[in-house]
Amino acid sequence: MSVLDKRSAGQRQPQTEKVPGAETGDNAAGDTTAGDTKSAPEPSRAGRRGLPLALNAVSVALGIAIWWALASAGFKLPTPPEVVSRAGTLISDGTLADDALASLTRVLIGFALGTAVAVPVGFLMGWYGILRGLIEPWIQFFRTIPPLAIIPLAVVAMGIDETPKIFVIFLAAFLACVISTFQGVVNVDRTLINAARVLGAGDATIFARVVVPASTPFILVGMRVGLGSAWATLVAAELIAAQEGLGYRMQNAQLYYDLPTIFVGLISIGILGLLMDRFLLLAERRLTRWQERR
């Protein structure tokens, strides 16, 4: 008998003597447990999907109830019926649709440009140490400056048309996404890269087959953060001589203490931002099916 066999034999648990009737009891208990396990119904996929939606509906209803209670208690807030009535007026005359389209166009253009530039820059920073040393100080420098502080410079340098508005939104989305992409490349498991090199893969293959897939979750998270930054910057960006837009409408309503119109603008921005975020979340789930989730 070899040493491994002796160790295996030594690690085996000693066999206990069988007591008459015990085996039958154990088998019965095991059968009962197995029967209970088999009889326990597993939650259906539709049930698992329906629970979050139900919780979301309860959360929305609870938020509206709290809002209504605060407005009825004397706080300077419009009631939900007043906001709904003002929304109906703005929808009927086409004002809300025009403002939403103008704001959505600015956000989409700025966000798309910011993401398109941030992803390759983040890859270059993470893959090449020389470029990281050259670019990273400027990225960190501009990250400390709020995009809203760039508005005066953007107005002076670019005029008062759509260009400075889109540029400020672009900058907000770019700074949020480039850091996330950079962190995604840096945090790629070195074991995967070394294994690919052992198998004979070159730098291009490793980058396309290992680095890009492993960085995709970070990129999509950065895009979601950048989208939030783009919407957050929209209101201030539309202060630059805008004639339409949700932010412009809210600023104009502020002059006349028109709280229902301000609430309509806030809710519209929240709904549009939520829908776009859910779209990105759906894309993230489809592109990262290999990733383990809770």
C-alpha positions in Angstrom: 0.0 0.0 0.0 1.4 3.4 -1.0 1.7 6.4 1.3 -1.3 8.1 -0.5 -3.3 4.9 0.0 -2.4 4.8 3.7 -3.4 8.4 4.2 -6.6 7.8 2.4 -7.3 4.9 4.6 -6.4 6.8 7.7 -8.7 9.6 6.8 -11.7 7.3 6.3 -14.3 7.5 9.0 -14.7 4.4 11.1 -17.7 2.3 10.2 -20.2 2.0 13.0 -22.2 -1.1 13.7 -25.6 -1.1 12.2 -28.4 -1.2 14.7 -31.4 -3.1 13.7 -34.2 -0.8 12.7 -32.0 2.2 12.5 -31.4 1.8 8.8 -35.1 1.7 8.2 -35.6 4.8 10.3 -32.8 6.7 8.5 -34.2 5.7 5.1 -37.6 6.8 6.2 -36.3 10.1 7.4 -34.3 10.5 4.2 -37.3 9.7 2.1 -39.4 12.2 4.1 -36.7 14.9 3.6 -36.4 14.0 -0.1 -40.2 14.1 -0.4 -40.3 17.5 1.3 -37.6 18.8 -1.0 -39.4 17.6 -4.1 -42.7 18.8 -2.9 -41.4 22.3 -2.1 -42.4 24.5 -5.1 -39.7 26.5 -6.7 -40.4 30.1 -7.3 -41.3 30.7 -11.0 -39.3 33.0 -13.2 -42.4 35.2 -13.7 -42.8 35.5 -9.9 -39.1 36.5 -9.5 -39.6 39.2 -12.1 -43.0 40.4 -10.8 -41.8 41.0 -7.2 -39.4 43.9 -8.1 -42.1 45.5 -10.2 -44.6 45.2 -7.4 -42.1 46.7 -5.0 -41.5 49.6 -7.4 -45.2 50.3 -7.7 -45.5 50.3 -3.9 -42.6 52.6 -3.6 -44.0 55.1 -6.2 -47.4 55.0 -4.5 -45.8 55.6 -1.1 -43.8 58.5 -2.5 -46.8 60.2 -4.0 -48.7 59.7 -0.7 -45.9 61.4 1.3 -45.7 64.2 -1.3 -49.5 64.8 -1.0 -49.4 64.7 2.8 -46.6 67.3 2.9 -48.5 69.6 0.5 -51.6 69.2 2.6 -49.7 69.9 5.8 -48.8 73.4 4.6 -45.5 73.0 2.9 -44.9 75.1 -0.2 -45.5 72.2 -2.6 -48.1 71.8 -5.3 -50.4 68.8 -4.8 -50.3 65.9 -7.3 -53.6 66.9 -8.9 -52.2 70.4 -9.6 -49.1 69.0 -11.2 -51.2 66.6 -13.3 -53.4 69.4 -14.4 -50.4 71.6 -15.4 -48.9 68.6 -17.2 -52.1 68.2 -19.2 -52.0 71.8 -20.2 -48.4 71.6 -21.3 -49.1 68.4 -23.2 -52.2 69.8 -24.9 -50.4 72.8 -26.3 -47.3 70.9 -27.3 -44.9 72.8 -25.0 -43.9 69.7 -22.9 -43.2 67.6 -26.0 -41.0 70.4 -27.6 -39.1 70.9 -24.4 -38.6 67.2 -23.8 -37.4 66.7 -27.4 -35.0 69.6 -27.2 -33.5 68.4 -23.8 -33.4 64.8 -24.9 -31.5 65.7 -28.1 -28.9 67.7 -26.2 -28.4 64.9 -23.7 -28.2 62.2 -26.3 -25.7 64.1 -28.4 -23.5 65.1 -25.5 -23.7 61.7 -23.9 -22.9 59.8 -27.1 -19.9 62.0 -27.9 -18.6 61.8 -24.3 -18.9 58.0 -24.3 -17.4 57.6 -27.8 -14.3 59.6 -26.7 -14.1 58.2 -23.2 -14.0 54.5 -24.0 -10.9 54.6 -26.3 -9.1 57.1 -24.1 -9.7 54.8 -21.1 -8.4 51.8 -22.9 -5.3 53.6 -24.0 -4.7 54.8 -20.4 -5.1 51.4 -19.0 -3.1 49.5 -21.7 -0.1 51.8 -22.2 1.7 53.1 -19.2 3.3 56.0 -21.1 -0.1 57.3 -22.3 -1.4 56.9 -18.7 1.3 59.1 -17.4 0.6 61.7 -20.0 -3.2 61.8 -19.9 -4.2 60.9 -16.3 -3.0 64.2 -14.7 -5.3 66.1 -17.0 -8.2 63.8 -16.4 -7.8 64.2 -12.7 -7.4 67.9 -13.0 -10.6 68.4 -14.9 -12.5 66.0 -12.6 -12.0 68.4 -9.8 -13.7 71.2 -11.8 -17.5 71.0 -11.9 -18.8 71.0 -15.5 -21.0 73.9 -14.5 -17.9 76.0 -13.9 -17.0 75.6 -17.5 -20.1 77.4 -18.7 -18.7 80.9 -18.7 -15.6 79.8 -20.7 -17.8 77.8 -23.1 -20.0 80.8 -23.7 -17.1 83.1 -24.4 -15.2 80.5 -26.6 -18.2 78.9 -28.4 -21.0 81.5 -28.5 -24.5 81.0 -27.3 -25.9 78.4 -29.8 -26.2 74.7 -29.1 -22.4 74.1 -29.1 -21.6 75.2 -25.5 -24.7 73.4 -24.2 -23.7 70.1 -25.8 -20.0 70.6 -24.8 -20.8 70.9 -21.1 -22.9 67.8 -21.2 -20.2 66.0 -23.2 -17.6 66.9 -20.6 -19.7 65.6 -17.7 -20.3 62.3 -19.5 -16.7 62.0 -20.6 -15.2 62.4 -17.2 -17.5 59.9 -15.6 -17.0 57.2 -18.2 -13.2 57.5 -18.9 -12.3 56.8 -15.3 -14.6 53.7 -15.2 -13.1 52.4 -18.4 -9.6 53.0 -17.2 -10.3 51.1 -13.9 -11.8 48.2 -15.9 -8.7 47.8 -18.0 -6.4 48.1 -15.0 -8.4 45.5 -12.9 -8.3 42.8 -15.6 -7.1 39.6 -13.9 -3.4 39.1 -14.8 -4.0 35.3 -14.7 -6.2 35.6 -17.8 -3.7 37.6 -19.7 -0.8 35.2 -18.7 -2.9 32.2 -19.7 -3.6 33.8 -23.1 0.1 34.5 -23.7 1.0 30.9 -22.8 -1.5 29.7 -25.4 0.3 31.9 -28.0 -2.1 34.9 -28.2 -0.6 38.2 -29.3 -1.3 41.6 -27.9 -4.2 42.3 -30.3 -5.9 39.0 -29.5 -5.5 39.5 -25.8 -6.9 43.0 -26.0 -9.9 41.9 -28.1 -10.6 38.5 -26.4 -9.6 39.2 -22.8 -9.3 42.9 -22.0 -12.4 44.2 -23.8 -14.9 41.5 -22.4 -13.5 41.8 -18.9 -13.8 45.6 -19.0 -17.3 45.7 -20.4 -19.1 45.7 -17.0 -16.9 48.7 -15.9 -17.7 50.5 -19.2 -21.4 50.1 -18.8 -21.4 51.2 -15.2 -19.4 54.3 -16.3 -22.0 55.0 -19.0 -24.8 54.8 -16.5 -22.9 57.2 -14.2 -22.1 59.5 -17.1 -25.8 59.5 -18.2 -26.8 60.7 -14.7 -24.1 63.4 -14.9 -25.4 64.5 -18.3 -28.9 64.9 -17.1 -27.7 66.7 -13.9 -25.8 69.2 -16.1 -28.7 69.8 -18.5 -30.6 72.4 -16.4 -27.5 74.6 -16.0 -26.5 74.0 -19.7 -29.9 75.3 -20.8 -29.3 78.6 -19.0 -27.1 79.5 -22.0 -29.5 81.5 -24.0 -31.9 78.6 -24.5 -35.3 79.1 -26.0 -36.8 75.7 -25.2 -36.0 72.7 -23.1 -37.0 71.3 -19.7 -34.3 73.2 -17.9 -35.2 76.4 -19.6 -38.9 75.9 -18.8 -38.1 75.3 -15.1 -35.9 78.4 -14.9 -38.6 80.5 -16.6 -41.2 79.2 -14.2 -39.0 80.1 -11.2 -39.4 83.8 -12.1 -43.2 83.5 -11.7 -43.1 81.1 -8.7 -44.9 78.6 -10.9 -44.3 75.5 -8.8 -46.5 73.1 -10.8 -44.5 73.7 -13.9 -41.2 73.2 -12.1 -42.5 69.9 -10.8 -43.6 68.9 -14.3 -40.1 69.6 -15.5 -38.5 67.6 -12.6 -40.7 64.6 -13.1 -40.1 64.7 -16.9 -36.4 64.7 -16.4 -36.6 61.9 -13.9 -38.8 59.7 -16.1 -36.6 60.2 -19.2 -33.4 59.6 -17.2 -34.9 56.5 -15.6 -36.0 55.0 -19.0 -32.5 55.6 -20.5 -30.9 54.1 -17.4 -33.1 51.0 -17.7 -32.1 50.7 -21.3 -28.4 50.7 -20.4 -29.1 48.2 -17.6 -30.8 45.9 -20.1 -27.8 46.2 -22.4 -25.5 45.4 -19.5 -27.3 42.3 -18.6 -27.3 41.0 -22.2 -23.6 41.9 -22.8 -22.4 40.4 -19.5 -24.4 37.2 -19.3 -21.2 35.4 -18.3 -20.8 37.5 -15.2 -22.0 35.9 -11.9 -24.9 37.9 -10.4 -26.7 37.8 -7.1 
